[in-house]
């Protein structure tokens, strides 16, 4: 059935209240600092202001300064949960937590992280951690932003059941005489957090029970069920998901990067049971899911809040169900651009389900990414997952893969594929900082053939990777000291059984290595080959001078560089061969290696916002790019390089074995609207998706634009308030992009053939 907004049981007024729950929509807003705001006022009688809580936290930090860090963090989390204001609103099916700005960070994560960085710098005798970033070569980060709890345990046990399971494990260890001091600390700290969560639920239940409006009664009943044990209804499960998210991400500083094990998969048993038992009508459940999605839309996270749909079991049967279809219909009817949706696609995924998703994309809803399950299975099994685990994999974050309840990333580290080209021209020294950040590969002007240049580039890239990994390894030793993952660990059976923090080896601890600027690096190499060694239109000495001058005075040469025929994204056999070699070179640096926690070091062909940040710090390069211009994104070509059409683009991208990117890879595909016009337009889009996946493509998302439309949108933003753009691994509104980002999209659209 088609759904129209306003929904039954969720009015336009309700929606407006929810959209003002976390920040007021008519006030200035920065999505990068989304948790720094508050929306409508909460009842002052229900708790403290943030300022009052901060005062209490400062006092508590002083009192607890000699305690183990897990106990300090748990006490801080409990203090926030015990004292934050709460809300139950006549326009909302979900409770409100006022203090959602990670108030504990100035007393826990921030100083502890800084202490560890300073300690490692002293130990290694260098500050490569900061030098790398200043030079635009990369970055090194401990990762608290890609966690997915065990939603199966949460659904089966609820918060009380998780606490009871923790207590049982503790008793068994104590009675057997095997309990260690470290396990004792973990237990006491985790127990403290879960008790605080139950106190929060109890406080919310009492408050809801006193409210006179009908919605409060439904919220009170849901909270009563969650206080008693496992969720019983769709409302209970959604309330639990929302509460877990708010407490983990907004209080405990662990981003929740998937809502359920497939939002459709986790919710479906509750949804089906509610309908069969007559607890709720389809219309009521539709409005409830709409209300849930609006929570995340209203928070305004720039990176988007992900959830996935669909999937295929190890038996080959699709997991798409009636709820999968309904969620897409609800999302479409609401006109959302956030949260963002990942769809797991296999050959058994129903065509009508894919058609609905593709029709949404064709209609301007660009928040959907399509993830190829065959590649996911191949990638994960190469890292040690079983076939069953790989088939049941979590898709999280932008489009990363993980084993359920047995994997958590402990760092995400970026390498700029393009900047080592600059190091080759300067014999390993970074011209931006003057520091020797690479290795000596010789005077570039003396190179006699392309092989010498190509292998100098490989040497510089390897040097940067190796220096980076020294710092990564040292930082990762301390990740559990920086931010104990107590709430998360309490959901995971292995962590509870061993009474071990997930970030301290309680599950497989994964190091993620991200590779950015990939297409730009290939094009820069090819430009050196074509301009210097194939056609001889310049020398390495002259090219170096042009780059050092940021192409000033060398515009004809720059135009020749931009027009080079060997470019990644055009189906050019030579460029694609070098792309394949570079892809394999990077992945081979980590294949089969373990980090200091015994977990895998995984590779992701992903850029996040590094294409801007690292582009800012990267000097002019041989592909015709000027200093400060953005680099390529993800597994995609340089801006404007995919001018030979989508077939050539797919041929280039699938020349790579994308399963080697064992943590994920995505192709950004831009199409001209005219290519999808008429009754056959949807078939064309389906054909592009199917061709990419059948040829071994990993994830793919789409923008369907004409340059004329984007130029008009830039000139007349008031006409395009709802225009969505898929950026890198997330979705934004066109009007929220910086002008330089808009200009880059326009440039790429200009090269897309109608």
N, C-alpha and C positions, 0 to 999 in steps of 0.2 A: 504493500500500500504506500501511497505517497504521503509524506508528512508535511504539513505546513506550519510555520510558526506564526502566532503563538500556539504552543502545544496545549492540549487539554492538561489541566493541573499545573501548568507553568506559563504564567502570563508574561507579557512584555514588561510589566512593572517588576515582576520577580527577576527577570533577566537584568534589568537596570540596577536593582539592588545588588545582585551578585557581582556585576561588573564594577561596582564601587566598594567591594568588600575588602580589597587589599590596597587599593590606591584610588583616589578620586579621579574619574576619567576626564574631568574638565580642568585638571591641574597638570603642570609640566611633569614629564615622566621620563626617566632614563632606564631602559630595560636591562642595562648592564648592572644596575644597582637596584634591581626590582624589590629586594627585601628591605630597602631603606625607607619604605613608605608605610602609611596606614590609610585605610579607607574610612568608611563611616565610623562614628564613635561607638564603642562598646560600653556596656553598663559599668560605670566606675566602681560600683559596689562588688563587682566580681573579681577584682584583682588590682595589681599595681600598674603604673605606667612603666614604659621601658626605662625611663630615667631612674625610677625607684628600684627597679629590678637590678639595674647596673650598679647602683650603690650597694645593694645587698651582695651582688656577686663579687665586688671588690673586697668587701669585708670577708666573705667566705674564702676567697683566694688567699688572703693573708692568713686566715686560720688554718687552711689545709696545705700550706706551702710545702710541708715536709712529708705529706702523704704520697703514696704511689699515684702516678698520673691517671690510671683508670679510675681510681676512686675520686680524684679531684674532678675529672670530667663528669662522672656520673652524678656527683653531688651538685655540680653546676646545672646539668640538665634537669635534675629533680627540682632544683630551686626555681628555675624558669617555669616548669610545668605546674608547680605548686602555687605560683604567684601571678602568672599571666592572667590578664582578663580573658573572659570567654564570652561566647555569644550563641544564642539560639534565636533565629530570626523567622518572622512570619512569612518571609519570601524565599526561604532556603531550606533544603532538606539536609544540609550538612552544617555541622557546628563551626564555630569560629574560634581561632586561636590568635589573640591580638599580637603577641610578641613573637613575630616570625622572622626576625632579622638576625639570626645567629648571634644572639647576645653573648654567648659564652666565648666567642672567638678571641676577644682581647685578653682573656685570662687563660686560654688553653692553646688552641691551634696556632694562633699568630705568634706568640712568644716562643712556643716550643719548636715551631718550624724554623724561626730565625736562629734559635740556639743551635739546632742541628746543622743548619747551613754554615754557621760560623765555625762550628766544631770540625766539619768536614774540610772547610777551607784551610784551617790551621793544620789539620792532619796531612793534607795533600800539598800544602805550601803554594796553592794557587787559587784564583777565583774564576776558574774557567766557567763555572756556573753562570756568572753574570757577564763575563766576556763574550761567551757564545751568543747570548741574547743581544747584547749591545751591537755586535757585529752583524746581526741578522742571520747568523749561521744556524740557529736553532734555539730550543729551550729545553730545560729539564724541570719536570714537575712531579712531585708526589701526587697521587691520584685519589681524591675523595669524591670524584664527580661521576663515577660510572658504576654505582652499586645497584644490584638487583637482589632483594631479599628472597628467601624461599617462600614464595606465595602459596605453595602447597601446604606448608606447615602453618602459615597464617590462616589459611582457609579452613584447615582441619582442626586447629587447636584454639585459635583466637589468642588474645593476650593472656588470659588466665591459664590456658593450656600450655602456652610457651613457658610461663613462669613455673608451672608445676613440673614440666619436663626438665627444666634447668635444676630445680630442687632435687628431683629424683637422681639426676646424674651426680650431683654434688654428694648426696647421701651415699651413693654406691661407691664413689671414690673414697670418701671418708671412712666408710665401714671396711673397705678393703685395705686401708692403710697406704694407699698409693697417692694420696692428695699432696701436691707440691704447693709451695708458697705462692708461686705464680698462678696456679690454678685457683687457689684460695682468693687471691686478689681479683682475678677475672670473675669468679662467682659473685663475690660481694658487690663488685661494681655493677655487673649486669643485673643482679637481683635488685639493686637499688634503683636502677632506671626503670625496670618493669613494674616495680611497686609504685613508683611515681606516676607511671602511665595509668595504672588502675585507679590511683587517687584522682587523676585528672578526669577520667571517665566518670567516676562517681560524682565528682563536683559538677560536671556537665549534666549528668542525669538528674541530679537534684534541681539544678537550675531549669532544665527543660520541663520538669514536672510541675514547676510553679507557674509556667507561662499559660495564658488563657487561650491562645489560638490553636487551631486544629493541627497545624504542622508540628507544633511542639510536642503533641502527644505521640506522633509517629517517630519523631526524633528520640523522645524519651524511651519509647519501646525498643528502638534500635540500640540505644546505649545500654539498656537493661540486658538485652541479649548479649552484647559484647562484654559486659561485666560478668555475666554468668558463664561464658565459655566461647565456643566457636560460633561464628556467624551463622544465622539460620535462614536469612532472606537475602534477596538482591540488595535491599537497602542496607542490611547489616554489612554485607561484603564490600559494597561501595564505601560505606562509612569507615570501615576498617582500612581500606586502601588509602582513603583520604587522610585519615588520622596517622597512619604509618608514614605517609609522605610528609605531612606537616612536621611531625616530630623528628623524623630522620633528617630531612633536608634543611628545615628552617630552624631547628633547635640544635640538633646533633651534628650538623655539617657533613652529612653524607647524602649527595644527590641520589634520588631514586630514578633510575633511568629506564624503567619499564613498569607499566601499570598492569600487573598480573602476568601470568605466563600465557600471553595472548589475552587481551582484555575480553575477547569473545570466549576464549577457552576457560578462563577462570570463572567468569560470570555465568556461563551457560547452565551449569547444574542448578544454581539458585534461581535463575530466570525461568527455567523449565518447571522447577518445582513450585514456584510461586503461581505460575499460570495453572498448573494441574490441580493445585490445592485451593485455588480461588482466593489466595491471599491478596492478589493484585491483578488488575486488568492489564492488557497489553498497553493501553494508553497511559496508565499510571506508571508502568515500568519505563515506557518511552520517555516520559517527562522526567523521571528520576535519573535516567542515564544522561539526558540533556543537561540537567542541573549539575551532574558530576563533571561533565566535560567543560562546562562553563567555569568551574572553579579554576581550572588550569589556564584557560583562556584569559581569565581576569587577572591572574598573577603576572602575566606579561613577561615571562622569561624570554630573553632574546634568542637563546639557543633552542627554545621550544621544549615542551614536555612530551616525550615519546611514549607510544604504546604500539603493539603490533597486533595483527589479525591473521587468521588463517594458519597455514602450516599443514604438514603431512606426517602421518605416523610412520613408524618403522614397517607397518604392514602395507604401506602404500596408499592408504585411504586418506582423503582430505579431512582436515579438521574444520573446514568452513561449515558453519551452521546458520540457522535462521537469524541468530543474534549477530553474526558477522555482517549480514546484509543490513540488519536494522541499525547497527552502529554507524555504518556508512551513510544511511539515509538520514539519521539524526544529525550527524556532523554536517552533511551537505545542507540540510534545511536550516541549521543554525548559521551557516555562512562563515565558519571558523577558519582561521589560518594557523591556530595554535590551540590545542596540542597538535603534534605531527604524528603521522601514521606510517608505520612500516607494514607492508604486506608480504608475507612469505609465499613465494610462488613456486609451484612445481607443475609438472605436466598434468597432474590430476586436479589442479585448482579449477573449480567450475568457471566456465567461460562467462556465465551471467554475472558472477561476482566480480571478475576482472573487468568486465564491460562497465559495470557500475562505477568502479574505481577510476577507470580510464575516462569515462564520461565526465566525472568530476574534474579530473585534470584538464580535459579538453574545455570544460566550462570555466576554468580559471582557478580551481582549487589545487594549488601546486604543492600542498603539504605532504603528498604521498610519495613514498619511495618503495620500489618493488625489488625485493631481495630474492635471489635465485637460490633455492634450497639445495640444488645439486652441488653448487659451488660451496655453500656453507658446509655440507656434509664432507666434501672432499678436503676442505681446509681444516676442519676441526679434527677429522680422523688422522690427518698428518701430524697433528699435535698431541695425539694420544687418546682422543675421545673414542668411545665405542660407537658403532653404527647407531645404536638406539639413542645414545646421548646426543649424537650429532643431529639426528632427525628431530629430536625434541629440543634443540638449542634455543636459547633466549636470543632475541634480537634486541639490542639496547642502545641507548645514546643516539647517535646519528644513524648507524647501520652496522654496529659491531656485533660480533657473535660471542656467546659464552655458554658453557655447560651449566645447567640448572644447579643451584645450591652447591657448587663445587669449584667456583672460580670467581676471583675478584681482582681487578687491576690495582696495582700498588704504585705505578707511576705511568705517566704518559709524556713522551719525550719527542720533540719535533726536530727533524733534520731538514734544512733547506737544500734541496737538490741543486739549485741554481748557483748559490753563492760560491761553491768550490771552483766554478769556472773563473770567478774573479781571483781566487787564490792562485790559480794556475798563472794568470797574467802578472801576479806579484810575488811569485816564488814562495807562496805559503803565508805571506804577511797580509793582514787585513788592512786595506787602505783607509778604512773608516776609523779604526782605533789605533792603528800603527802597531798592533800586537802580532806576534808570530803565532797564529792560531792553526795553521796547517803545517805542512812539511816542505822542505826544500825539494823542488822538482826541476830546478834549473831555470836559466834565462829563457823565457818563452820565445824571444826573438831569434834564438839559435836553433829552435826546433826545425828539423828538416822534412818531417812528414806528419800526416794526421795521426798515425799510430802513436807517435811520441806525445802529441797533445792529448789524445784520448786517454792514454795510460797515465799521464800526469794528472788528468782530472780524476781518474779512478783512485790514484794515490792520495790526492787531497781529500776526496770524499771518505776514503777509508780512515784517514788520519782523524778527521773530524768525528767520525763515528766512534773510533777507538777512544779518543779523549773524552767524548761524551759518556761512554759506557763506564769509564772509571768513576766519574761523578755519580752516575745513576746507581752503580753498585754500592757506593758508600752511603748515599742518602737512603736507599731502600733498606739498609740494615736497621734503620731507626723509624721506619714508617709507622709502626704500631705505637711508638712513643710520642709521635706528633699528634695523632688523632685516633685513640682507641675506638674500634668499631663494635661497641658493646651491644647496642640495640640491634644492629644488623646481625651480629654473631648469634644472638639469642634466637634468631629465626632458623638458623642453619643446623641441621642434625649433627653433622660432623663436629662443628665447633662446640656444641652443647655436650656431646658425648665426651670430647677430649678436654672440655673446659679451657678452650684456647681461642684467643682473639683471631678472627678471620684474617686480619692484616699481619698476623704473626705466624702464618703458616697453618691456621686452622682449616683453611681450604687452599686450593692451588692459587698461589700468588703470581699474577701475571704482570710482566713488564711490557708495556706497549710502546713500540717505536713507530712514529708517524713520519711519513715522507711527503713533503710538500714541494711545489714547484716542479713537479716531475716533467710535465709537458714542456715547460719553459727550458729545462735543462737539456732535453733532447733537441729542441729547436736551436739552442745556443751552440751545441756541439755540431749540429748539421750546418749551421751558418759558417762556422770556422772551416769545416770540410769544403763546403761549396765555394765560399768567397776566396779562400786562401789556396786550397790544394786542388780543387777540381777545376775551377775557372780562372784562378790566378788574378782576380780583379784587385786584390790588395795583398799586403804582406802582414805577417803577425806583428811586426814593429808598427806599421801604420794603423792596424786595427787596435793595438794597445793604446796608441796615442788618441785615436778616436774615442775609445771607451773612457780613457782618463779625462778627456774633455767633455764627457757626457754627450758625445756626437756633435758638439758645437763646431761648425765649420766642416762637418762631414755628412751633411744631409743626403747627398746623392748616394753615399755608401750605406747610410742607414736605410734608405729606401730599398737598396739592393738587398740588404739583410732581411727586411720585412717581406720581400718578394721571393725569398729563396724557395725553391720547389720542394726540397726535402723537409717536410714538417710532419710532426706527429699529429694525427687527427684527419689526415687526408688520404689514408690508405696507401701511402708511399712505402714501398717495400724496404728501402734503406733506412728511413727514419724509424719505421716500425721495428726493424731488426735491432737498431740501437736502443730503442725503448725497451724491447724485450730483454736485452742484455743488461741494461741499467736496473730494471726491475729485479732480475735474477741476482745481480750483484748485491743489491741492498738486502734482499731477503736471505741470501746465503750468509750474510754476516751474523745472522741470529739463528738460522735453522739448526735445530737439535741442541742449542745451548740452553743452559739453565741460569736463572738469576740466583742471588744469594739466599733466597728462600726455597730454592729447589723448584720454582715454577718456570713456565715457559717464557721466553722472550719472543713476543709476537710482533708482526709487521702489519701496519695499516697504511694503505695508500689514501691518505686523508689530509686535509689542510686546515680545518677549522678556520679561524681568521688569520692564520699565518700568511695566506696569500697577500694580505694587506700589510700586516706588521713586518713581515720579513721582506716584502717588496719595498717598504719604506727604507729599510736599511741596506738594501742591495744596490750596488753601483750599476752603471750601464753595462749591458751584456751583449754578446755578439748577435743575438737574434733581432736586434733593432730596438730593444726595450731601453728606455731612458732610466736614469737613477730615480728610485722612489716609486716607479710604476709597479702595479701589482704583478704577481706571478700566477702561474696556472694553478687550478684547484684540483684536488682529488686525483682521479685517473683520467682527467679531462685534458684537452689540448690547451695551448696558449690562446688567449683571447683573440678571436678572429681567424684562428688557424684552421677551423673546421669548415672551410668554405667550399669543400668539394661535395658536400651533402651528407646526409645521415648514414647512408650505406658505407661511405668511406670512413666516417667517424667510428662506426661499429667495427669495421674491419681492423682499424688501428687498435682500438681498445681491446678487442678480443685476440689480437696477436700475442697478448700477454697471457700467461697462465695466472689468472687472478686468484686461484686457490692458494698461491704462494703468499698472498696478502692474507694471512691466516686470522687476522682480526677484522678484516673488512676492506672493501674498495668500492668506490661509486663513480659512475659516469654521469656527468651533467649533460643532458641532451636538450638543445634548444631547437624548436621547430617553428617554421613560419605558419601562421594560422591558415593560409590558403591551402597548405598541404593536407589539411584535415577537414576541409569544407565538404558539405553535402552528406548524403546518406552513407557513403563509404568512408567518411573521415575516421570513424571509430575503428573500423577494420584496419586502416592504415596505422593508427597508433598501436593497436594490438599487434600488428605485424612487426613494428619496430621493437616492441617489448619482447615478443617471442623470438625474433631473430637474434637479438642481443643475448638472451638467456640460452638459446639453443647453441650458440657459438661459444658458450663458456663465460659469458658476462656475469658479473657479480650483482651489485646493486645498480639501479638506474632511477633517476628522477628527471622530470621534464619542466621546461618553461616553454610556453607557446606564445611568442611575441612577434610583432613586426617592429622594425626600427621606427617607423612613422608613429605608431601608437605610443612607444616609449618616449619619443621626443615630445609628443603632445602631452603625455603624462607629466613630464618634467616641467613643461611650460604652464600647464593648467592642473596642478595637483588636486584642486577642489573637485575636478571631474572624475578622479580616480581614487577615491577614498578606500575602496575595497580591493584595489588591484594587488594581487599577491605575487611574490617572487620567491622561488626556491633558490637559496643562496649557496650553501655548501653542504650542510647536513641539517639545515633548518629552514624555516619559512618565515618571511617577514612581509609587511606591507611596503609597497613601493615607496610611499611617502615617508617611511621611516629610514630609508637608506640614505647614506651620505651621498652628496652629489657625485663624488668621484666613483662610487660604486654604481650609481645610476649610469654615469658616462660609460663605464666598462660594459654594462649590459647592452647599452645602445650600440657600442662598437661591435660587440659580438653579433647582435641582431642584424647589423648592416651586412654582415658576411653570410647570413643564412639565406639561401635561395628560396624564393616563393615556390 
